[in-house]
Amino acid sequence: MVTAEARSSSSVLPERARVVVIGGGVIGTSIAYHLAHLGWTDVVLLERDRLTSGTTWHAAGLMTCFGSTSHTSTEIRLYGRDLYARLEAETGQATGFRPVGLIEAAADPGRLHEYRRIAAFQRTQGLEVHEISPVEIAERFPLARTDDLLAGFYVPGDGRVNPVDLTMALAKGAKALGVRIVEGVTVESVVTQGDRLQEVTGVRTDRGDIGCEYAVNAAGMWARELAARNGLVVPNQAAEHYYLVTEPIDGVHAGLPVFEDPAAYGYYREEGGGLMVGLFEPRAAAWQVGGIPRDFSFGTLEPDWERMEPFLRTAMERVPVTLGAGIRTFFCGPESFTPDLLPAVGEVPGIRGYFVCAGLNSIGILSSGGMGRLVARWITTGDPGADVTAFHVDRFQPWQLTPAMRRERTAEILGTVYAAHAPGTQLRTGRGIKRSPLHDKLIAAGAYMKDVSGWESPDWYAGPGQTPSAEPSWEPQPWFAHWRDEHEAVRTGVGLIDMSFMAKFLVEGPGAAAALDRISAGAVAGEVGRIVYTQWLDERGGLQADLTVTRLEPDSFLVVASDTAHGHALGWLRRHTAQDDARVTDVTAVYAQVNLQGPRSREVLAAVTSSDVSAAAFAFRDARWIDVGGAWVLAVRITYAGELGWELYIPVEHAGHVWETIVGAGEPHGLRLVGLKALGSLRLEKGYRDYGHDLDNTDDVASVGLGFAVAKDKPGAWIGREPALAALAAGPPSARLVSVLLLDPRPLFFHAEVVLRDGITVGDVRSGSYGWTLGGAVGLAFVTNPDGPATTEWLAAGSWEVDVAGERYAARVSLRPFYDPTSARVYD
Ligand SMILES: Cc1cc2nc3c(=O)[nH]c(=O)nc-3n(C[C@H](O)[C@H](O)[C@H](O)COP(=O)(O)OP(=O)(O)OC[C@H]3O[C@@H](n4cnc5c(N)ncnc54)[C@H](O)[C@@H]3O)c2cc1C
C-alpha cells in the first residue's frame, strides 16, 4: 500500500488529479494545504523549480494585520496570524512566527486621522490595537527618532514570520494529508474544452499532461503570461522592491517590535542582531515589462541605488543609528503588483474550473493563510466565504495588460502603499485612456475628473472656463460648495449627469427572455418598453449582481450594471446563457448614457422632443425611443437620485448633439451639470444601493432590504429562488442594511465608520457621503442584533452613535430612506 506521505513525495507526475495548483510559492502552497484540510486531497502542486524560488524566499516576512478597512482583508490577516502561530504544532515545522508587536507611526495629521479610523474599524473585527504617544513609541522602539511623530498605533499580536519556513510548514501539512508536490515541472498552459463556456480538462507541462477538473494559477509574477496563453486578463506586473540589512547594532534584539513609518517610506525590524530597513518609495520601477525570464530562480535584481538614495536616507534618518551602521546586505527583488493594489483572485470568466490567485502587492506572506483558505473554500464549495467583489479577477480589462499601462501604473501603485490615503487621492498614471464621447464638453464646463474604472468622469464642476482643483483631505474642502449646489439643483430643479461609463449589454435572440428570467430574481421578461430593477443571485441566494433589465423588443433586452460590476456581470451573464439561444453583446462603448434628473427634468425633456413625456404618457419605469433634436435616443424613466428623471441612452455618434440640445434647452430651466459626487450624496439620502460597496456576494436579498425587487410569484425556476424565498419568509434577519444619518452636521462619512447601539458596536458604514438635503453625514450601514432579529422596534429602541476617527456622534438609523421614504417624488 502506498501511504499518503510516500505518494506525496513522488517525483512521478500523476495522469490525473482533481486539482492542479500551479506554483509553489507561499500562495500556491497555502491553497494546496487548505484544499487538503477541506477534504480535497487529490491535489497536485507543480513547481517550476523549487518551492519558494520565485518571490517568496526573499520576503521580509512582516506579519502585520493593521492597515485595512476591508472586512475580507482584515479577516484574511487575522486568520493567517493565528494559523502561523499554530502551524508548528500541527506539522512539526517551525514557521518562525514571532508576535513581537507592530508600531505604526503617524507622522502627520492626515495619517493620524486615517489610522484612527482604521483602528476603530479593525478593533471591531477583533484586532487589539492601541494608540500610543511618541514617548511610548520611544519606550518600545528606542532607536527611532520620535520628536516629530504625533502618535503610534501599537498592535501587540502582530510581528514577523519566516517566509520559507512558513511555506515549508504549509507544504508539510499538505503532504501529510495526501497532496502531491512535484518540483522541477513547468506548466505550459491550461487545457480546456467547450464552446461558448470553456471548462478545464487538464494542464500541459514540460513533462507531459495531467488531467484535472480545476487548475489554479498561483504562478506569482509569471501568472500574467500563463493566463495570457488562455486569453485571460491577469495584469500583474513585477516591480523592484528593496530592503537593506545592517551589521549588528547595540540595543537591537530579537524581541524588538516591527516599526513602520510610512511618511519616511520605511519599515524596520530586527535581523541577525542588526536592523532590516525596508522601503516603499513613492515612485518605483517596474521590472521586465516584456516578460519574466522563465529560468529566474532565487534571483536578485541589480539595485538602482541612485534612484533609491533619497528615500533610503529619509528612512534611515527615522532610525538614525542605521546611518552609521555597516551594511551587510543591499537587497532588491521582484514582487508583483496589480493596477489597483488588490489581488487577482477567483474563477476566471469564460473557463469553468480555472482559478487565479496572484498579484499580492507586497503582502503575500501575511495574506497567504487567509487567501489560501478563501480560494480553497471557493473551489470546494463555490462560495469564497467572504466578500470578494474588490478582489475578483474578473474586474480587470484588456487595456490594463498593455506594456505602457503596466510600466507606468506599477511604478505609481507601489508608491501608494505607504502614501497617505485621504479621500480624493487620485492615481495619475493610466489616465485619459477611456473617455466619454462628451469628454471635451465636460472639460470645457470645468469638470474635475476622476478615474471611474478607467473612464474619465466628472466628480463635480467648477464652471465654464474654470480650472478645477482639489486636494485630498478628510476635512470639508472649498469645492464642496460646487458639490452642494449640484446636489440641490437635482433636488429642486434639474441636473444633467454624464454616466457613459455604465456597463451596457444587449441580450438578443429567441432564448433571451427565458434566459434572463432564469438568471434574474425580478420579473424581467414582462412588457416590452419597461425597465426592471433586479438582482442576480447564486444557488445559495447570494447577490452576484444588482442591475436593470429593459425589454426593448420581445427578443431584445438591455442590461445595465455599474462600472465596477462590468466584468462580473458580463461574465455571469455569458456563463449562464452559454446553453441558451441568446447572444450577449457588450455595447458599453456604443451608447453614451446621460441622466436628466430633478423635478424640472420633464420640462427640459419636453422642450427637446416631440414625444409626449407627460406623467400620463410616460410612466415611471417606461422605456422608449424618443427624438431629441435630430437624433433618436432611448429614454428610460428611472432614477438613481430619488427624483423624477430619465436615463438617456444615446448612440455615441449623436452624443455631442444631444448633449448640446439638452444643455441649450435646459438653460431657461436652470439646468446644471452635475458630477458623481452629487450623485453619491443623492443616492445615499434615498438609500439606493451600489453593488461592490453596499451589496456583495455574502448578502442575501432579505438582509439588504431588496425583497421588494424579488418576483416571489414568478412561475418556473430561477437561480437562487429557494434560498431567497426562504430568507424572505423567515422574517426580519438579525443583520440588516440600514440608512444612517449623523445629527451633528460637521463630521463626514467615507467608509467603515463604526456604528454603535447603546454604546455597543453593532456594525459599520458600507458607503458614506454628505446629505446636503438632510443636513449631515449619511450612509448605508450593515448592523447586527446579537440577540435576535433587527426589527424596526429594535432599531427604534436603541440609542445610536457612529465612531468617526475615534469620536462618537449621535445618529439616527432607519430601514426606510430618510429622504422621500414613500418615493412620492419619483412617481410624480
Ligand atoms: C523585498 C520584498 C519584501 C517583501 N516583504 C513582505 C513582507 O514583509 N510581508 C508580506 O506579506 N509580503 C512581503 N513580500 C511579498 C511576498 O513575498 C509576495 O507577495 C509573495 O511571496 C508572493 O507569493 P506567490 O506564491 O504569489 O509568488 P511566488 O513566491 O513567486 O511563487 C510563484 C511560484 O510559481 C512558480 N511558477 C511560475 N510559473 C510556473 C509554471 N508555469 N509552472 C510551475 N510553476 C511556476 C514559480 O517558480 C514560483 O515559485 C515581499 C516581497 C519582496 C520582493
The ligand as a Gaussian input file, in Angstrom:
#p B3LYP/6-31G(d) Opt

LIG

0 1
 C       11.733000      42.594000      -0.942000
 C       10.378000      42.009000      -0.644000
 C        9.904000      42.051000       0.653000
 C        8.642000      41.535000       0.939000
 N        8.201000      41.567000       2.228000
 C        6.985000      41.065000       2.535000
 C        6.514000      41.078000       3.859000
 O        7.194000      41.539000       4.751000
 N        5.275000      40.581000       4.128000
 C        4.496000      40.073000       3.139000
 O        3.373000      39.658000       3.432000
 N        4.934000      40.036000       1.870000
 C        6.150000      40.519000       1.542000
 N        6.584000      40.491000       0.255000
 C        5.696000      39.980000      -0.778000
 C        5.688000      38.467000      -0.836000
 O        6.985000      37.994000      -0.906000
 C        4.884000      38.011000      -2.046000
 O        3.624000      38.640000      -2.082000
 C        4.669000      36.515000      -2.033000
 O        5.870000      35.846000      -1.839000
 C        4.006000      36.079000      -3.323000
 O        3.865000      34.705000      -3.287000
 P        3.401000      33.895000      -4.557000
 O        3.255000      32.493000      -4.137000
 O        2.244000      34.570000      -5.179000
 O        4.580000      34.090000      -5.606000
 P        5.970000      33.306000      -5.741000
 O        6.653000      33.153000      -4.453000
 O        6.756000      33.957000      -6.820000
 O        5.518000      31.875000      -6.195000
 C        5.115000      31.587000      -7.511000
 C        5.757000      30.261000      -7.884000
 O        5.225000      29.818000      -9.117000
 C        6.239000      29.128000      -9.803000
 N        5.859000      29.121000     -11.200000
 C        5.760000      30.183000     -12.030000
 N        5.344000      29.797000     -13.247000
 C        5.179000      28.459000     -13.189000
 C        4.762000      27.490000     -14.117000
 N        4.424000      27.835000     -15.374000
 N        4.721000      26.211000     -13.742000
 C        5.047000      25.827000     -12.474000
 N        5.447000      26.735000     -11.543000
 C        5.503000      28.020000     -11.897000
 C        7.480000      29.948000      -9.520000
 O        8.644000      29.208000      -9.704000
 C        7.242000      30.378000      -8.073000
 O        7.888000      29.514000      -7.171000
 C        7.850000      40.981000      -0.083000
 C        8.343000      40.933000      -1.375000
 C        9.600000      41.429000      -1.662000
 C       10.116000      41.360000      -3.053000

